[in-house]
Amino acid sequence: MRLTLPATGLSAGLALVMAAMPSGKQRLVRLAARESAAAIIGTDHAAAEDQKAKVQTMSVEISIAATVESAGEVVLDAGRLAGIADHASGDLIMSATDINVSIAAGKGRYRLPVLPDPPPALVLDNEEASITITAQDLRRLLEPAACAGRESSRFYLQGICLLSGADGLASVATDGVRLLRTSVAADRFSDDRKLIIPSKSVAAIEKLIKRESGMLTLRRNSRLLSIAGSGFTVITKLIDFTYPDLTSVLPAASSDAAVVRRLDLANGLARLMAAADGEAPLLAIEWAEPGPLHLYLARQPENSDLVDGATAGAALIAVAPHALARLVDEFRGEQLRIEITNRLAIRGDGKLGVVASSQWNFTPRASPGAGRTRPPKSADRQKENANAHV
């Protein structure tokens, strides 16, 4: 194998491939010279000696323009190769034997050993469906990953589920307390709630498409999802499970609603969380038409805040403030619509966010805007359930 390729292209390609690989251990990449291009191929497998201890779930291939004198491929230490490419300019001339690769970079000459083959890259065959969408739409579909679960006992929630529906291709994730859903216009792609992309793969895909602006092709079968764009292909295993049916969890539109400025709500939440005592504070949200949103800590009602907004109806609910604050951070529009039924729903930016209610025994207020009474104590507090599920 002998080829010439730009150091900047090799450096950028290695960075993208290594983003999908575990850190802190030796990472192996396959460098393949093919006609007029070089391909960097990596998997999320660690070094060869860890093959029995780790399951391969993802592979990435990046294509780089190159002048190829003789085709071939070698396996190299990604970190050592990146250390040369990252600090070189101009072209790199690489030639390989069975045992090492010689690299000429300007006035420098370097040699890296050829390593044993890592596990092969994933291959998607028996394609069941494919669609083409914009990179912007895929970035939008990946956003709900912020609400994906992290508990190993509920591994099936550790990712996002893509499901085709009346509003196009929807993406949803929940950790049992928070839920975030969004959708884009797309042809039918998944109908069985089995297209669950692991959160780890989502993070790597986000890095790969961060600056993409063109069209992407998505292909799937029962086990794998492939995403191909200009100069790259990423294939990830899917979580082997059927995602829970969240139809009954998604709240219908409610007339008990408030429209507020997103930053006003975020700042009010931040101030109250700063004043909260204890490890599991509860936030009460209350309004009565007309009037502002009343925010206060259920266990510390002396800590309160008001958020101006256009309110309709009347509402009262207790939620986990940190869960709500993190969900609000996933919206970008200037205004949010807050609706309260037996859950709190946030609508904006074409997204739907949901936070589960937490059980709390409120004493009714005498009238809108009247002073709040302190929450019940002792036996009543034993009835609280701050871990209510969405």
Summary of the structure (lengths in Angstrom):
residues: 390
radius of gyration: 26.0
end to end distance: 56.2
largest distance: 85.0
contacts: 1276
relative contact order: 0.11
helix: 20%
strand: 40%
